[in-house]
Amino acid sequence: MNLAIDIGNTFIKVGVFDREKLVQSYYHLKPEDLDLLINGHYYRYVIISSVRKDVTAISSRFESSERCVVMDSEVPLAIIN
């Protein structure tokens, strides 16, 4: 299973994927709600996008995953404003 996490200012949205198929989605989660999704589950690939500055508390929970990609305010993008 793979996991996509979108961390907004107020809520978190999560999608659980089996390869390319979305099998479950969750909306309006708080950070503490993520523990229910994480505990006892293995996610092979995880992608986290966030508008918050510090997502290490969340990304560190996926150290056992094969790959965890974080897209946050620190990632340089080729967009000129």
C-alpha positions, 0 to 999 in steps of 0.5 A: 500500500502507498500513502499520500498525505496533504497537510494544510494549515488546519486539516490533513487529507490522506489517500491510501493507494493500492498501486494506482487505485485509490482504496480509501480517503480521509478528510479533516484529520488532525495530526493525532489522527494519523497515528490510527492510520499508521499504527499496525500498517506498512506503507511502501511509498509515502508522499507528504505535501505540506504548507507547514514549516516543520513536517519532520514529526510526521515524516519521521513516522515513516522511516520503515517505508521504502521511500518517503518524499516530502514536498514542503516550503523548503523544496526549491521549485522552478517557479518564478513569481 
